[in-house]
Amino acid sequence: MLSFFFLQGQVAVPFVRIPWGPSHLDPRVHVFWIQPSRSGKSVAWEFIGDICKDAEIPTDMYTTGTDAALIGGWEEEVIDGETHKHLKEGLLDGRKALNFDEGSIILNPNKHSQETVLYLQSACNPVGSNNNILVKHTKAGRIETESLVSMWITTFPPNRVKEYVLTKGIFQRVLLFWQDWDREKRLGVSMKRMEMAFKKIPKLSVEQSEIVDYFTGLTKRLRDRVLDVSEVSFSEWDTMSRLDQEEMIQSHMHKIFSADESFYPACYDAIDDYYSLLDGLGAGIGDVVASFMPAVENYTVIFATHMAMLDSSWVVNGEHVDMAKDILYDLTKNLILWLEDEVEVGFKKTEVSEYKKKFAIAYQNTDAFDFEDSRGVGWHRKTAVIQEYMKLNGVTRGTGWNHFGKFAKDMFDSVKENKVVYLRMVEGANQS
């Protein structure tokens, strides 16, 4: 799903600007996908690359290199004894789908690429804004690059996540998709892969040719819409400079897509739902998550516009916003779980012990229930224990249950009565 919107954003970027007060957004979707190594992240790009090739969407890949590889650099060439200087374009120049396979190079730039993250942040800013122009001053001259690139970045989970989130501004400009990948998931994928040995690849429910036809048709539909509202002919458009095209698109952007009366109430509901995810978060982690909210709000409007494209509609409505919210709510909830649990990578024995002690305190703070049968006395409702843990430690419901499963499950015996689970601490567990 993310790869579809990534591609649709790149198809739409030459033609669509989304008005926002005195400024605007563009339709690009930048994906930053964080998942453990050898878990299938690269497979999605194979699909994207095939579609781009057939739909004539430019693509490229960045694996390593200097800042000049991204923004461009001056090259000298000797012709008839004379030295001529010309600018070689960088990967961030112009329009293309750009893949960063193993984006750890972004999080840990080497001595030759210290400005990498800064350039990527600028490339994510709205096309047609001054903040989208990438500038580098060199001895040979000034380099200025406009970027219409959509970035698809994949990497394994980095250490010191909060440090990166707070210091690398690119996190707040991309659609951050984190996915846990435990042994059970790996096993499931391995089983599925083995089913395919010696077999033909099954037909997709939607053939690749249909997807390519959709994007080709969308390009024509968006271009025709721009030409129609601006009353410019195709030949005039085709001979315009990039700057003139941009000026024309921005001068008519309010006519290309508009919003109806149901759009704004749906947006307000979406924001309420997003902020409800912050309930129960401690001040520190809450501030970190809140820094993502402007990007989530932006992507809500961007995705709603994408939904209107899928509906072949030039009016964005509340239903489009609701569909966008369904996607972004889950991604934001996932993000919070990741940020809350990032310290859980590589636990020391003392750290595990601290979590157990916290659950022991939560257990002691809740009321006991006695059974009149062989199960005996001293049972506490599991939900009450986890709720108390959440309250004492300032974590959300998802994280509270996750911590219980990882650290505290072996501390307790459990029984069920009328679908309610009760816990009783194993003797000596609070000394772990």
C-alpha distance (Angstrom), angle and dihedral (degrees) to the residues before:
residue distance angle dihedral
M1 . . .
L2 3.79 . .
S3 3.80 90.7 .
F4 3.83 89.7 54.4
F5 3.81 93.3 53.9
F6 3.81 90.1 42.1
L7 3.81 88.7 57.6
Q8 3.79 94.8 41.3
G9 3.80 90.3 52.7
Q10 3.80 90.8 53.5
V11 3.82 91.2 48.4
A12 3.83 91.3 50.2
V13 3.81 100.3 42.5
P14 3.84 96.6 88.8
F15 3.81 90.9 56.5
V16 3.83 112.3 26.0
R17 3.80 132.2 74.1
I18 3.80 118.8 168.9
P19 3.83 111.7 -142.7
W20 3.81 115.8 -128.4
G21 3.80 113.5 173.5
P22 3.81 109.2 -69.4
S23 3.83 91.3 -14.1
H24 3.80 136.8 42.7
L25 3.80 145.8 -140.8
D26 3.77 128.4 -131.6
P27 3.84 125.3 -135.9
R28 3.81 98.5 -113.7
V29 3.81 119.2 125.6
H30 3.81 114.5 -152.7
V31 3.81 111.5 -162.4
F32 3.81 123.3 -156.3
W33 3.80 106.0 -173.7
I34 3.81 117.6 -168.7
Q35 3.80 117.2 -169.7
P36 3.83 135.2 135.6
S37 3.80 119.8 -81.6
R38 3.80 120.3 -86.8
S39 3.80 93.2 21.4
G40 3.80 101.3 115.8
K41 3.82 105.1 -89.2
S42 3.80 93.0 134.6
V43 3.81 93.5 56.3
A44 3.81 92.0 74.8
W45 3.79 91.5 57.9
E46 3.81 90.4 54.5
F47 3.80 87.4 59.8
I48 3.82 92.2 44.8
G49 3.80 92.5 47.9
D50 3.81 93.3 51.8
I51 3.81 92.3 49.7
C52 3.81 92.2 46.6
K53 3.80 91.8 51.4
D54 3.80 94.0 51.7
A55 3.83 94.9 39.6
E56 3.83 91.4 47.3
I57 3.80 94.4 -119.1
P58 3.84 109.3 152.4
T59 3.81 114.8 -118.4
D60 3.78 138.4 -177.5
M61 3.80 139.9 169.2
Y62 3.80 132.5 -132.6
T63 3.79 118.0 -158.6
T64 3.78 103.9 154.1
G65 3.77 140.6 -27.7
T66 3.78 145.2 106.2
D67 3.78 130.3 -54.2
A68 3.81 87.0 -98.0
A69 3.79 88.4 65.6
L70 3.82 88.2 62.2
I71 3.79 104.2 37.0
G72 3.81 101.6 22.4
G73 3.78 134.3 -113.2
W74 3.77 144.4 -135.7
E75 3.78 118.0 -92.7
E76 3.79 128.2 -168.5
E77 3.77 125.0 -140.5
V78 3.78 127.4 -175.8
I79 3.82 114.0 -138.7
D80 3.81 120.0 176.6
G81 3.75 90.4 -16.8
E82 3.80 94.2 -52.0
T83 3.80 124.4 110.7
H84 3.79 114.9 -128.8
K85 3.78 124.5 -169.2
H86 3.80 122.3 -147.6
L87 3.78 135.2 170.2
K88 3.79 118.6 -113.2
E89 3.80 110.4 -152.3
G90 3.81 119.3 -121.4
L91 3.78 128.1 -134.9
L92 3.83 92.8 -99.3
D93 3.79 92.4 57.0
G94 3.79 118.8 105.7
R95 3.78 129.1 -16.5
K96 3.80 123.3 -30.3
A97 3.80 145.8 117.9
L98 3.81 104.3 -104.1
N99 3.79 123.3 -161.6
F100 3.81 122.7 -154.6
D101 3.79 102.0 -170.0
E102 3.80 106.5 -164.6
G103 3.79 98.5 12.4
S104 3.80 91.4 -164.6
I105 3.81 84.4 104.7
I106 3.80 86.0 69.0
L107 3.79 93.4 51.1
N108 3.80 93.0 43.7
P109 3.83 106.9 31.6
N110 3.79 115.1 -173.9
K111 3.79 125.5 -127.6
H112 3.81 90.3 -85.8
S113 3.80 94.9 54.0
Q114 3.80 108.1 40.5
E115 3.81 92.3 135.2
T116 3.80 94.8 49.9
V117 3.80 96.0 104.0
L118 3.80 92.2 45.9
Y119 3.80 91.2 54.9
L120 3.79 92.1 47.4
Q121 3.80 90.9 50.7
S122 3.80 90.1 52.7
A123 3.81 91.3 47.4
C124 3.83 89.0 56.4
N125 3.82 92.6 56.3
P126 3.83 115.4 102.1
V127 3.79 114.6 -72.0
G128 3.80 110.5 -111.8
S129 3.80 94.2 31.8
N130 3.79 124.5 110.4
N131 3.81 88.3 -119.4
N132 3.80 90.3 63.8
I133 3.81 93.7 63.8
L134 3.81 112.5 99.2
V135 3.80 113.7 -149.2
K136 3.79 131.0 -171.3
H137 3.79 125.6 176.3
T138 3.80 115.0 -148.4
K139 3.79 135.2 170.6
A140 3.79 88.7 -106.3
G141 3.78 93.2 52.9
R142 3.80 146.4 -73.3
I143 3.80 118.9 -49.3
E144 3.80 118.1 -154.8
T145 3.81 121.9 -177.3
E146 3.79 132.7 -178.6
S147 3.80 112.9 -154.1
L148 3.81 126.2 -150.8
V149 3.80 90.7 164.2
S150 3.81 123.7 137.6
M151 3.81 110.3 -148.4
W152 3.81 125.2 -143.1
I153 3.81 106.5 -171.9
T154 3.80 125.2 -179.8
T155 3.79 128.4 -178.6
F156 3.78 143.7 150.1
P157 3.84 118.4 -99.7
P158 3.81 108.7 -75.5
N159 3.78 125.3 -140.7
R160 3.82 118.1 -112.8
V161 3.79 92.0 31.7
K162 3.79 96.8 174.2
E163 3.79 90.4 53.0
Y164 3.80 89.9 56.1
V165 3.79 93.6 43.7
L166 3.79 92.1 53.1
T167 3.81 98.3 40.7
K168 3.82 104.4 32.6
G169 3.80 105.8 67.5
I170 3.78 92.8 -166.2
F171 3.83 89.6 81.7
Q172 3.81 89.8 66.9
R173 3.82 92.1 50.4
V174 3.78 101.5 50.6
L175 3.77 136.3 63.1
L176 3.79 100.3 -101.6
F177 3.79 113.4 -149.8
W178 3.79 115.5 -176.6
Q179 3.78 121.3 -178.5
D180 3.77 127.6 -175.0
W181 3.80 112.9 -138.5
D182 3.77 113.4 -163.3
R183 3.79 129.7 175.7
E184 3.80 92.4 -91.8
K185 3.81 91.7 58.3
R186 3.78 91.9 46.0
L187 3.81 89.2 51.0
G188 3.81 91.3 50.1
V189 3.80 92.7 51.2
S190 3.81 91.6 46.3
M191 3.80 90.6 52.9
K192 3.80 90.9 48.6
R193 3.79 91.8 49.5
M194 3.79 92.2 51.3
E195 3.80 90.3 53.8
M196 3.81 87.9 64.3
A197 3.82 96.9 57.0
F198 3.84 111.0 121.4
K199 3.81 90.6 -0.4
K200 3.78 132.6 113.1
I201 3.78 115.7 -110.5
P202 3.82 106.0 -95.9
K203 3.78 118.3 -118.2
L204 3.76 116.2 -95.1
S205 3.80 119.7 -119.7
V206 3.81 85.5 -120.7
E207 3.79 115.1 33.6
Q208 3.79 120.2 -131.3
S209 3.80 90.2 -119.7
E210 3.82 89.7 59.1
I211 3.82 91.1 52.9
V212 3.81 91.1 48.3
D213 3.83 90.6 48.9
Y214 3.81 89.7 50.6
F215 3.82 93.5 53.4
T216 3.81 92.2 43.7
G217 3.80 89.8 51.0
L218 3.81 91.7 45.8
T219 3.81 91.0 54.1
K220 3.80 90.6 55.0
R221 3.82 92.9 43.4
L222 3.82 93.8 51.3
R223 3.79 93.3 44.0
D224 3.82 91.5 49.1
R225 3.81 89.6 49.5
V226 3.80 91.2 54.3
L227 3.79 91.9 47.1
D228 3.81 91.6 46.9
V229 3.82 97.4 51.3
S230 3.82 92.7 41.6
E231 3.82 94.6 42.5
V232 3.80 90.6 -132.4
S233 3.79 123.1 141.5
F234 3.79 123.5 -123.1
S235 3.81 91.6 -114.0
E236 3.82 90.6 52.6
W237 3.81 91.5 48.6
D238 3.78 92.3 47.1
T239 3.80 92.9 54.5
M240 3.82 95.7 45.6
S241 3.79 121.1 108.3
R242 3.82 118.0 -114.6
L243 3.82 89.4 -106.4
D244 3.80 93.1 52.2
Q245 3.81 91.3 47.8
E246 3.80 90.4 51.0
E247 3.81 92.6 49.8
M248 3.79 90.5 50.2
I249 3.83 93.9 48.0
Q250 3.81 92.4 49.8
S251 3.81 93.1 46.8
H252 3.83 89.9 55.6
M253 3.83 101.4 30.9
H254 3.84 93.1 111.0
K255 3.81 89.1 61.0
I256 3.81 98.4 47.0
F257 3.82 95.4 62.6
S258 3.80 126.9 6.6
A259 3.83 135.5 176.9
D260 3.82 127.4 -122.4
E261 3.82 128.1 -142.6
S262 3.83 93.3 -87.7
F263 3.81 92.6 58.7
Y264 3.82 99.3 77.3
P265 3.84 100.0 47.2
A266 3.82 88.1 50.0
C267 3.82 90.1 51.1
Y268 3.81 91.9 50.6
D269 3.82 90.1 50.1
A270 3.81 89.9 49.5
I271 3.81 92.4 52.2
D272 3.81 90.9 49.0
D273 3.80 89.5 52.0
Y274 3.81 93.0 47.9
Y275 3.80 92.9 50.4
S276 3.81 91.3 47.0
L277 3.81 85.7 68.9
L278 3.81 88.3 66.8
D279 3.82 92.2 60.7
G280 3.80 110.1 117.7
L281 3.81 95.3 15.8
G282 3.78 118.0 132.7
A283 3.80 117.6 -113.5
G284 3.80 95.1 -102.4
I285 3.78 99.4 48.7
G286 3.81 90.3 36.0
D287 3.81 90.7 59.7
V288 3.81 90.9 49.2
V289 3.81 92.8 51.1
A290 3.82 91.9 44.1
S291 3.81 88.6 58.9
F292 3.82 87.4 67.1
M293 3.81 94.8 54.3
P294 3.83 98.3 87.0
A295 3.82 89.3 55.3
V296 3.83 90.9 47.3
E297 3.82 89.3 51.3
N298 3.81 91.2 49.1
Y299 3.79 92.4 48.7
T300 3.81 90.3 48.8
V301 3.81 89.5 62.5
I302 3.82 92.4 39.7
F303 3.82 93.2 50.6
A304 3.81 91.3 44.4
T305 3.82 87.6 55.6
H306 3.80 88.8 49.5
M307 3.80 88.9 53.2
A308 3.81 89.5 52.9
M309 3.83 88.6 52.7
L310 3.80 89.0 53.5
D311 3.83 88.7 50.7
S312 3.83 90.4 49.8
S313 3.80 85.9 -123.0
W314 3.79 129.6 138.6
V315 3.82 91.1 -158.9
V316 3.82 119.8 78.3
N317 3.82 111.1 -147.7
G318 3.80 140.4 -177.7
E319 3.79 93.1 -91.0
H320 3.80 89.9 57.9
V321 3.82 89.0 51.5
D322 3.82 91.3 49.7
M323 3.82 90.9 53.3
A324 3.80 90.4 48.8
K325 3.80 90.5 49.2
D326 3.82 91.8 52.4
I327 3.80 89.2 60.9
L328 3.79 98.4 40.5
Y329 3.82 96.1 43.6
D330 3.81 90.8 59.3
L331 3.80 92.5 45.0
T332 3.82 91.3 49.9
K333 3.81 92.4 47.4
N334 3.80 88.7 50.6
L335 3.79 90.6 48.9
I336 3.81 91.5 54.0
L337 3.81 91.9 51.2
W338 3.79 90.0 50.7
L339 3.80 94.9 48.5
E340 3.80 92.8 45.9
D341 3.78 92.4 49.0
E342 3.80 100.0 39.0
V343 3.82 91.0 103.3
E344 3.78 88.8 60.0
V345 3.81 93.5 78.1
G346 3.80 109.6 109.5
F347 3.80 100.8 -0.8
K348 3.74 120.6 -158.4
K349 3.78 119.2 -139.0
T350 3.81 90.9 -108.2
E351 3.82 91.0 54.0
V352 3.80 92.0 52.2
S353 3.79 88.6 49.4
E354 3.80 90.3 54.7
Y355 3.80 91.4 55.5
K356 3.80 90.3 49.8
K357 3.79 91.1 51.5
K358 3.81 90.4 51.4
F359 3.81 90.5 53.6
A360 3.80 90.5 46.8
I361 3.82 89.3 55.7
A362 3.80 91.6 47.3
Y363 3.81 89.2 49.8
Q364 3.80 92.5 50.6
N365 3.82 91.1 49.6
T366 3.81 93.2 59.3
D367 3.80 129.6 78.3
A368 3.80 121.5 -96.2
F369 3.81 124.5 -129.2
D370 3.80 124.9 -153.2
F371 3.81 125.3 -147.6
E372 3.79 118.7 -149.0
D373 3.79 93.1 -142.2
S374 3.78 136.0 64.9
R375 3.80 92.4 -62.0
G376 3.79 88.8 75.9
V377 3.79 131.7 -167.2
G378 3.81 139.9 -37.3
W379 3.82 102.8 55.6
H380 3.83 121.4 151.8
R381 3.79 127.2 -161.7
K382 3.79 109.2 -104.1
T383 3.81 93.6 -140.7
A384 3.81 90.5 52.1
V385 3.81 92.1 51.6
I386 3.82 92.9 49.9
Q387 3.81 92.3 44.9
E388 3.80 89.8 52.7
Y389 3.83 89.8 48.5
M390 3.83 89.3 51.9
K391 3.79 91.4 49.5
L392 3.81 95.5 47.4
N393 3.81 95.2 45.8
G394 3.81 102.3 34.7
V395 3.81 98.0 -121.4
T396 3.79 132.5 136.6
R397 3.79 126.4 -105.5
G398 3.81 94.1 -101.5
T399 3.79 92.4 52.0
G400 3.82 92.8 45.0
W401 3.80 92.1 55.9
N402 3.79 90.8 41.9
H403 3.82 91.8 53.2
F404 3.79 91.0 48.3
G405 3.80 91.3 54.6
K406 3.80 93.6 46.7
F407 3.80 102.1 40.8
A408 3.78 114.3 10.9
K409 3.80 108.6 35.8
D410 3.81 93.4 92.1
M411 3.82 90.9 51.7
F412 3.80 93.4 71.1
D413 3.77 144.9 53.6
S414 3.80 112.4 -141.0
V415 3.81 137.9 -154.4
K416 3.78 132.9 178.1
E417 3.78 126.1 -133.5
N418 3.83 119.4 179.4
K419 3.81 90.7 -19.5
V420 3.83 91.0 -52.4
V421 3.82 115.8 119.8
Y422 3.82 118.5 -140.2
L423 3.79 127.3 -166.0
R424 3.78 133.5 -153.3
M425 3.76 121.5 -173.0
V426 3.79 116.7 -114.6
E427 3.79 111.5 -119.4
G428 3.80 110.3 -90.0
A429 3.83 94.4 10.1
N430 3.78 93.3 120.4
Q431 3.80 89.0 60.5
S432 3.84 92.9 60.9
